[in-house]
Amino acid sequence: MRVVRCGVSKADLFASLVVFLVALPLCVGVAIASGVPAELGLVTGIVGGLVVGALPGSSLRVSGPAAGLTVLVYEAVRTYGVEALGVLVFAAGVVQLGLGVLRLGRWFRAVSSAVVQGMLAGIGLVLVAGQVYALGDVAAPAGGVGKLAGLVSLPGLVDPVALSVGGATIAVLLLWPRWGWGSRLVPAPLVAVGLAAAVTGGFDLAVRRVEVRGLVGAVRVPEWGDFGRLTEVGVIGTVVAFALIASAESLFGAAEVDRLHRGQRTDYDRELIAQGVGNAVCGVLGALPMTAVIVRSAAGGAPSGGVQAGARTKASRVLHGGWLLVFTALLPGVLGLVPVAALAGLLVHAGCGLLPVRQVRGLWRGHRGEVVVLGVTAVVIVVGNVFEGVLVGLASAVAKTAWDVSHVQVATEDLGDAGIVVRVLGHATFLRLPKLLDALEALPCDRVVRLELGGLRHVDHACAAALEGWVVGRERGRGPAPEQGEGVTAVRGGRVGSP
């Protein structure tokens, strides 16, 4: 009789443990920062592993609650209440499912990278500003502008003990990865939060700790009446924002993971379907929305993520969900030992990682228009909200592209007695019409002008009509009419064509 061996490789088993140790404090921290019980963050991590992890898509992608959605979830919970969270997340999952079934996943790759980086920068700024208050056990003001403005008076309000715990957590997060052997064995987030819990517990420090309600007490299945809120305009906008931002972050995260390994590439439509299923399940359980999280999948290139820890198959991501489930079921009381200031330090560190400082430096050298789009997107998110920021960012990117492709160059050459040759090159659109007409009307009226439009790659109706009007004006006595000869392009009936 032949014995069939089946199981999980040692590499995947080790990787699952590493990802679990990274995910545990992040799931709890994101939940606390989102204004919901800590257990709901763990539920999302469990669903991301056991449900989404088993579905096709990015084979090494790890899903769970993300810092990038924290600001949006917090505002939604503050506006509609935690009881509406399940409906919002469920509806967002259904939208993602529809986008995946319609094979629209690839279109997310067409979104300007400046808009995405601006979105992450705006979210990072609001997240960091809000968590700075939590570092000192101080309640944060509402809104991004309020959080930033309140930082001026914050020093006189903070609890120095809590601030010390949070600051020490950030220091460990920065220093631990420099110890190569240690960081490969135990991830920095677990070390930082674990040390903070040990110190506060050992010295009985008077700092605020995570409140534990238990899994049963935290999970709330939406009732039929809750779905009636989907008729509200604000709720619909929040659902769309959840779906689009979670999808964009997931697909960009999956693309980043693809660059870290040589295995199977991400199927973007299947990835959307998998994320949609996961968010629908999370919605039924009243938990946080999920994305494909680069911190857990690859840890931004650090040795604490699944790929860097040696993950080879999807077994690692499924197992990490199992470890989260075991912990939530058997050791929920451990969460009560964790100081909130330590989780705030963890999220300040994660929020700073969302700020595209290096990308801005590179863009500023060669693509300053992209920096403007990035900055506009980030500012609108801080002043308004994430959804408005993304819409304004997309509009800015479209306007910038229109401006870039509308470059037109008017070159003149004086041939003496033969007249003046005027060559119009590039894209003639209404955006550059004043420049074009100023150059043409500045030509002397007593000279013969030879107008060559063969270098135009595009001309819109407004420019074609203006050029034709200028030609007619010259023919009516304002000056010698433009000559037309072989190889000269002329304006005919509002269109550019060869005479």
C-alpha positions in Angstrom: 0.0 0.0 0.0 1.4 3.4 -1.0 1.4 6.1 1.6 0.4 9.5 0.4 2.0 12.3 2.3 0.2 15.6 2.5 0.9 18.5 4.7 2.4 21.9 5.0 6.1 22.6 4.3 8.3 23.8 7.1 8.8 27.0 5.2 5.1 27.7 5.0 4.6 26.8 8.6 7.3 29.1 9.8 6.1 31.9 7.5 2.5 31.5 8.9 3.8 31.9 12.4 5.8 35.0 11.4 2.8 36.6 9.6 0.6 35.8 12.6 3.0 37.5 15.0 3.0 40.6 12.7 -0.8 40.6 12.2 -1.8 40.2 15.8 -0.7 43.6 17.1 -1.7 45.3 13.8 -5.2 43.8 13.8 -5.7 45.0 17.4 -4.2 48.4 16.7 -6.2 49.1 13.6 -9.4 48.2 15.4 -8.7 50.5 18.3 -7.7 53.4 16.0 -10.9 52.8 14.0 -13.1 53.2 17.1 -14.3 49.6 17.4 -13.6 46.7 19.8 -10.2 45.1 19.4 -11.8 41.7 18.7 -13.3 43.0 15.4 -9.9 43.6 14.0 -8.9 40.0 14.9 -12.1 38.7 13.2 -11.2 40.5 10.0 -7.7 38.9 10.2 -9.2 35.5 10.7 -11.5 35.9 7.7 -8.6 37.2 5.7 -6.6 34.0 6.4 -9.2 31.2 6.5 -11.6 32.5 3.8 -9.8 34.9 1.5 -6.5 32.9 1.9 -8.1 29.8 0.4 -9.5 31.6 -2.6 -7.6 32.1 -5.9 -5.9 35.4 -6.6 -2.4 36.4 -5.4 -1.0 33.2 -4.1 1.2 34.9 -1.4 -1.0 37.8 -0.6 -2.1 38.2 3.1 -5.4 40.0 3.8 -6.6 41.7 6.9 -7.5 45.1 8.4 -5.3 47.9 7.0 -4.1 51.2 8.4 -5.0 52.8 5.1 -8.7 52.3 5.9 -8.5 53.4 9.5 -9.4 57.0 8.9 -12.4 56.2 6.7 -13.7 53.5 9.1 -13.4 55.9 12.1 -15.4 58.6 10.3 -18.0 56.1 9.3 -18.4 54.7 12.8 -18.5 58.2 14.2 -21.2 59.3 11.7 -23.4 56.2 11.4 -22.5 54.2 14.6 -20.7 50.9 15.0 -24.0 49.0 14.4 -24.0 50.2 10.8 -20.4 49.0 10.1 -21.5 45.5 9.1 -23.9 46.8 6.5 -21.3 49.2 5.0 -18.6 46.5 4.8 -21.0 43.9 3.4 -22.2 46.3 0.7 -18.6 47.2 -0.2 -17.8 43.5 -0.6 -20.7 43.1 -3.0 -19.5 46.0 -5.0 -16.0 44.4 -5.2 -17.6 41.1 -6.3 -19.4 42.9 -9.1 -16.2 44.7 -10.2 -14.3 41.4 -10.3 -17.1 39.5 -12.1 -17.2 42.3 -14.7 -13.4 42.0 -15.1 -12.7 45.6 -14.1 -9.7 44.7 -11.9 -7.2 45.7 -14.5 -8.6 49.2 -14.8 -7.3 50.0 -11.3 -3.9 49.8 -12.8 -4.8 52.8 -14.9 -5.2 55.0 -11.8 -2.4 57.6 -11.6 0.3 56.6 -9.2 0.4 60.2 -7.9 -3.3 59.9 -6.9 -2.6 56.6 -5.0 0.5 58.1 -3.3 -1.5 61.2 -2.5 -4.3 59.1 -1.0 -1.8 57.2 1.2 -0.1 60.4 2.2 -3.3 62.1 3.2 -4.4 59.0 5.2 -1.0 58.7 6.7 -1.0 62.3 7.9 -4.5 62.1 9.5 -3.6 58.7 11.0 -0.4 59.9 12.5 -2.0 63.1 13.8 -4.8 61.2 15.5 -2.5 58.6 17.0 -0.2 61.2 18.5 -3.0 62.0 20.9 -3.4 58.4 21.8 0.3 58.3 22.6 -0.4 60.6 25.5 -3.8 59.1 26.4 -5.6 62.2 25.1 -8.9 62.2 23.2 -8.3 63.4 19.6 -10.4 66.2 18.0 -12.6 65.3 15.1 -11.5 65.9 11.5 -8.1 66.1 10.0 -7.7 69.8 10.3 -8.8 69.7 14.0 -6.3 67.0 14.7 -3.5 69.0 13.1 -4.5 72.3 14.7 -4.8 70.7 18.2 -1.2 69.5 18.1 -0.2 73.0 19.2 -1.8 72.7 22.6 -1.2 68.9 23.0 2.1 69.1 25.0 0.3 70.4 28.1 -2.3 67.7 28.1 -0.4 64.4 27.6 0.2 61.8 30.2 4.0 61.6 30.5 3.9 57.9 31.5 1.8 56.9 28.5 3.9 59.1 26.2 7.0 57.3 27.4 5.5 53.9 26.7 4.4 55.0 23.2 7.8 56.6 22.5 9.6 53.5 23.6 7.4 51.4 21.3 8.4 53.5 18.3 12.0 53.3 19.3 11.9 49.5 19.4 10.1 49.4 16.0 12.9 51.5 14.5 15.9 49.7 16.2 14.8 46.1 16.3 15.0 45.5 12.5 18.7 46.5 12.6 19.4 43.3 14.5 19.3 41.0 11.5 19.2 37.6 13.3 16.7 38.8 15.9 14.3 40.4 13.5 14.3 37.3 11.3 13.3 35.3 14.4 10.7 37.6 16.0 9.1 40.5 14.1 9.5 44.0 15.5 5.8 44.8 16.1 5.4 41.8 18.4 8.6 42.7 20.3 7.6 46.4 20.7 4.1 45.7 21.9 5.1 42.7 24.0 7.8 44.7 25.8 5.4 47.6 26.4 2.8 45.2 27.9 5.5 43.5 30.1 6.8 46.8 31.4 3.5 48.4 32.1 2.3 45.2 33.8 5.5 44.6 35.7 5.7 48.1 37.1 1.9 48.5 37.3 2.0 51.7 35.3 -1.3 53.7 35.3 -1.9 53.8 31.5 -5.0 53.0 29.5 -5.1 49.4 28.3 -7.1 47.6 25.6 -10.6 46.8 26.7 -11.6 43.1 26.2 -15.2 42.3 25.6 -14.9 38.8 24.3 -15.5 37.6 20.7 -19.2 36.9 21.3 -19.8 40.3 22.8 -18.0 42.2 20.0 -19.5 40.5 16.9 -22.8 41.9 15.8 -24.6 40.4 12.9 -26.6 43.1 11.0 -30.3 42.9 11.2 -32.6 43.2 8.2 -33.6 46.7 9.3 -30.0 47.8 9.1 -29.9 47.3 5.3 -32.5 50.0 4.9 -29.8 52.5 5.5 -28.3 51.7 2.1 -30.9 54.1 0.7 -29.2 57.0 2.3 -26.9 59.1 0.0 -24.2 59.4 2.6 -24.2 55.7 3.3 -24.0 54.9 -0.4 -21.0 57.3 -0.8 -19.3 55.6 2.1 -19.9 52.1 0.6 -18.4 53.2 -2.7 -15.4 54.8 -0.9 -14.8 51.5 1.1 -15.0 49.4 -2.1 -12.8 51.6 -4.3 -10.2 52.4 -1.8 -10.0 48.8 -0.4 -9.8 47.5 -4.0 -7.1 50.0 -5.0 -5.0 49.2 -1.9 -5.4 45.5 -2.4 -4.4 45.5 -6.1 -1.5 47.8 -5.6 -0.4 45.7 -2.6 -0.7 42.5 -4.6 1.4 44.0 -7.4 4.0 44.9 -4.9 4.1 41.3 -3.6 4.5 40.1 -7.2 7.7 42.0 -7.5 9.1 40.2 -4.5 8.8 36.6 -5.9 9.0 34.7 -9.1 5.9 32.5 -8.7 2.4 32.9 -10.0 1.3 36.4 -10.8 -1.8 38.0 -9.4 -5.0 37.7 -11.3 -6.5 41.1 -10.6 -10.1 40.1 -11.3 -9.9 37.0 -9.1 -8.2 39.1 -6.4 -11.2 41.5 -6.5 -13.6 38.6 -6.2 -11.6 37.2 -3.3 -11.5 40.5 -1.5 -15.3 41.0 -2.2 -16.1 37.6 -0.6 -13.9 38.4 2.4 -15.5 41.8 3.0 -19.0 40.3 2.5 -18.2 37.8 5.2 -16.7 40.5 7.5 -19.8 42.5 7.0 -22.0 39.6 8.1 -19.9 39.4 11.3 -19.9 43.2 11.8 -16.1 43.3 11.5 -13.7 45.8 9.9 -13.1 45.9 6.1 -10.1 44.2 4.7 -7.5 44.7 2.1 -4.4 42.8 0.8 -1.9 44.2 3.3 1.7 44.7 2.1 2.9 44.9 5.7 1.9 41.3 6.3 2.5 40.0 2.8 6.0 41.4 2.4 6.5 43.9 5.2 7.8 46.5 2.7 10.9 44.4 2.1 11.6 43.7 5.8 12.1 40.2 6.9 8.9 40.0 8.8 6.5 39.4 6.0 5.2 36.2 4.5 7.3 36.3 1.3 10.5 37.4 3.1 9.9 34.7 5.7 10.0 32.0 3.1 6.3 31.5 2.2 5.9 29.3 -0.9 2.2 28.6 -1.2 -1.2 29.9 0.0 -1.0 27.5 3.0 1.0 30.1 4.9 -1.8 32.7 4.7 -4.5 30.2 5.6 -2.5 29.0 8.6 -2.0 32.6 9.9 -5.8 32.9 10.1 -5.9 29.7 12.0 -3.3 31.0 14.5 -5.4 34.2 15.0 -8.5 32.1 15.6 -6.7 29.9 18.2 -5.4 33.0 20.0 -8.8 34.8 20.0 -10.6 31.7 21.3 -8.1 30.6 23.9 -6.1 33.8 25.0 -8.4 36.8 24.6 -7.5 38.1 28.0 -3.9 38.7 26.9 -5.2 41.7 25.0 -6.2 43.4 28.3 -2.5 43.7 29.1 -1.6 45.7 26.1 -1.4 49.5 26.6 -3.2 51.7 24.1 -0.2 54.0 23.9 1.9 51.1 22.5 -0.6 50.4 19.8 -0.7 54.1 19.0 3.1 54.0 18.6 2.7 51.0 16.3 0.2 52.9 14.1 2.3 56.1 14.1 5.1 54.0 12.7 2.8 52.5 10.1 1.3 55.9 9.2 4.7 57.3 8.6 5.3 54.4 6.3 2.4 55.6 4.2 4.1 59.0 3.5 5.8 58.7 0.1 8.8 60.8 0.9 11.2 59.1 -1.4 8.7 59.0 -4.3 8.1 62.8 -3.9 11.9 63.5 -4.1 12.1 61.5 -7.3 9.0 63.0 -8.9 10.1 66.5 -8.0 13.3 66.1 -10.1 11.5 65.1 -13.3 7.7 65.3 -12.9 6.7 68.2 -10.8 3.1 68.1 -12.1 2.7 64.7 -10.5 3.8 66.2 -7.2 1.1 68.8 -7.5 -1.5 66.1 -8.1 -0.2 64.1 -5.1 -0.2 67.2 -2.9 -3.7 68.2 -3.9 -5.0 64.7 -3.2 -3.4 64.6 0.2 -4.6 68.1 1.2 -8.2 67.5 0.3 -8.2 64.2 2.3 -6.8 66.1 5.3 -9.3 69.0 5.0 -12.3 66.9 3.8 -12.3 63.1 3.7 -10.8 60.2 1.7 -13.5 59.9 -0.9 -13.5 63.6 -1.7 -9.7 63.5 -1.9 -9.6 60.6 -4.3 -12.2 62.3 -6.6 -10.4 65.6 -6.6 -7.1 63.8 -7.2 -8.4 61.9 -10.2 -9.8 65.1 -11.6 -6.5 66.8 -11.0 -4.7 64.0 -12.8 -7.0 64.2 -15.8 -6.5 68.0 -15.9 -2.8 67.6 -15.7 -2.8 65.1 -18.5 -5.0 67.4 -20.7 -2.5 70.2 -20.0 0.5 68.1 -20.8 -0.9 66.8 -24.2 -2.0 70.3 -25.2 1.5 71.6 -25.8 1.7 73.7 -28.9 4.8 75.4 -30.4 4.7 78.2 -32.9 8.0 78.6 -34.7 8.6 81.5 -37.2 11.4 81.8 -39.8 12.0 85.0 -41.6 13.0 84.3 -45.3 13.4 87.9 -46.3 11.7 88.8 -49.5 10.2 85.3 -49.6 8.1 86.1 -46.6 7.7 84.5 -43.2 7.2 80.8 -42.5 5.1 79.9 -39.5 5.2 76.3 -38.3 2.7 75.1 -35.7 3.7 71.9 -33.9 2.3 69.7 -31.2 -1.3 69.6 -30.0 -3.6 72.5 -30.7 -6.4 72.6 -28.1 -8.5 75.3 -26.5 -6.2 75.3 -23.5 -3.4 76.8 -25.7 -5.6 78.8 -28.0 -4.6 82.2 -26.5 -0.9 81.4 -27.0 -1.5 80.3 -30.6 -3.5 83.4 -31.5 -1.1 85.8 -29.8 1.7 84.4 -31.9 -0.2 84.6 -35.1 -1.6 88.1 -34.5 1.8 89.4 -33.7 3.0 88.8 -37.3 3.5 91.9 -39.4 0.6 92.8 -41.6 2.7 93.8 -44.6 4.5 90.5 -45.0 3.6 87.3 -46.8 3.1 84.5 -44.4 3.4 80.9 -45.2 1.4 78.8 -42.6 2.5 75.2 -42.2 0.4 73.0 -40.0 1.8 69.6 -40.9 3.5 69.3 -37.5 0.2 69.3 -35.7 -0.6 65.9 -34.2 -4.1 67.0 -33.0 -6.3 70.0 -33.4 -9.7 70.5 -31.7 -12.6 72.3 -33.2 -11.9 75.6 -31.3 -8.4 75.9 -32.6 -9.4 74.8 -36.2 -12.1 77.5 -36.2 -9.7 80.1 -34.9 -7.0 79.3 -37.4 -9.6 79.4 -40.2 -10.8 82.8 -38.9 -7.3 84.1 -38.9 -6.7 83.0 -42.5 -9.9 84.6 -43.6 -9.0 87.8 -41.8 -5.7 88.0 -43.6 -7.4 87.4 -46.9 -9.8 90.3 -46.3 -7.2 92.9 -46.3 -5.5 92.7 -43.0 -2.4 91.6 -44.7 -1.1 89.3 -47.4 -2.9 86.0 -47.2 -1.0 83.0 -46.0 0.5 81.1 -49.0 -0.3 77.5 -49.6 1.9 75.3 -51.6 3.1 71.7 -51.8 3.5 70.1 -48.5 1.6 72.9 -46.7 -1.3 71.9 -44.4 -4.2 74.3 -44.5 -7.4 74.8 -42.5 -10.4 73.6 -44.4 -14.0 73.8 -43.0 -12.9 73.8 -39.4 -10.6 70.8 -40.0 -6.9 70.4 -40.6 -6.1 68.7 -43.8 -3.9 68.8 -46.9 -5.0 71.3 -49.5 
